[in-house]
Amino acid sequence: MDYEKISLVLKAMADPKRMKIIDLLSYNSMCACDVLKHFDFTQPTLSHHMKVLESAGIVAVSKQSQWHHYTLREEFVKDFMNSMVHLLSDSGEDCLCQNTKDTKGDSDIK
């Protein structure tokens, strides 16, 4: 499991406004102007939030004419759901406690 990548995604999602953006995009792709209608902040603030989500691999952006359209990445959804199931699962199959390679820390755990 890539803890660094998951941590980056969780940090990006930790902001309530970004969570709401993810929720909006889970229904359909949206133009930035349509996303902005759901918030009480400026376009530059929206751009910042979208850049964080894009950098974390959560959303994809495409430019159509003068507008930016945002889409929730299907690969992100699948990977994130699988990671959360793996992380929170008690099946024991991939339990770190069974890993004898690294008993003193998580330096080799990914």
C-alpha positions in Angstrom: 0.0 0.0 0.0 1.3 3.4 -0.9 0.8 5.4 2.3 2.4 8.5 0.9 -0.1 8.7 -2.0 -3.1 7.9 0.3 -1.9 10.6 2.7 -1.7 13.2 -0.1 -5.3 12.3 -1.2 -6.6 12.5 2.3 -5.0 15.8 2.9 -6.6 17.2 -0.3 -9.9 15.8 0.8 -9.7 17.1 4.3 -11.0 20.5 3.5 -14.9 20.7 3.7 -15.1 22.8 0.5 -13.0 20.3 -1.5 -15.2 17.5 -0.1 -18.3 19.3 -1.4 -16.5 19.7 -4.8 -15.9 16.0 -5.0 -19.5 15.3 -4.1 -20.7 17.7 -6.9 -18.4 16.0 -9.4 -19.4 12.5 -8.4 -22.7 13.2 -10.2 -21.3 14.7 -13.4 -18.5 16.7 -14.9 -18.9 20.4 -14.4 -17.7 23.7 -15.7 -15.8 25.8 -13.2 -18.5 28.5 -13.4 -21.2 25.9 -12.4 -19.1 24.6 -9.5 -18.6 28.2 -8.3 -22.4 28.7 -8.1 -22.4 26.3 -5.1 -19.9 28.4 -3.0 -19.5 31.8 -1.5 -15.9 32.4 -2.6 -14.1 33.9 -5.6 -12.9 32.2 -8.8 -9.2 32.4 -7.7 -10.2 30.5 -4.5 -11.9 27.9 -6.6 -8.9 27.6 -8.8 -6.7 27.0 -5.8 -9.0 24.2 -4.5 -9.2 22.6 -8.0 -5.4 22.7 -8.3 -5.1 20.8 -5.0 -7.6 18.2 -6.1 -5.9 17.9 -9.5 -2.4 17.6 -8.0 -3.7 14.8 -5.7 -5.0 12.9 -8.8 -8.7 13.3 -7.7 -9.9 15.4 -10.6 -9.1 15.8 -14.2 -9.4 19.1 -16.0 -10.0 19.9 -19.6 -10.2 23.3 -21.3 -13.0 23.8 -23.7 -12.8 27.2 -25.2 -12.4 29.6 -22.3 -13.9 27.3 -19.7 -12.3 24.7 -17.5 -14.3 21.5 -17.1 -13.6 19.2 -14.1 -14.2 15.5 -13.9 -13.8 13.1 -10.9 -11.3 10.6 -12.1 -12.7 7.1 -12.2 -9.3 5.6 -11.5 -9.1 7.7 -8.3 -12.5 6.5 -7.1 -11.6 2.8 -7.7 -8.1 3.1 -6.1 -9.3 5.1 -3.2 -12.2 2.7 -2.4 -9.8 -0.3 -2.7 -7.2 1.4 -0.4 -9.8 2.2 2.2 -11.1 -1.4 2.2 -7.6 -2.7 2.5 -6.6 -0.2 5.2 -9.7 -0.8 7.3 -10.1 -4.5 6.6 -9.6 -7.0 9.3 -9.2 -10.0 7.0 -5.6 -10.5 8.1 -4.4 -11.5 4.7 -2.0 -8.5 4.3 -1.8 -7.6 7.9 1.4 -5.7 8.7 1.6 -7.6 12.0 2.3 -10.7 9.9 5.2 -8.9 8.0 8.5 -10.1 9.4 10.6 -8.1 7.1 10.3 -4.8 9.0 9.6 -5.2 12.7 11.2 -1.9 13.9 9.4 0.7 11.8 7.6 1.4 8.6 10.6 2.4 6.4 10.0 -0.4 3.9 6.2 -0.4 4.1 4.4 1.1 1.1 
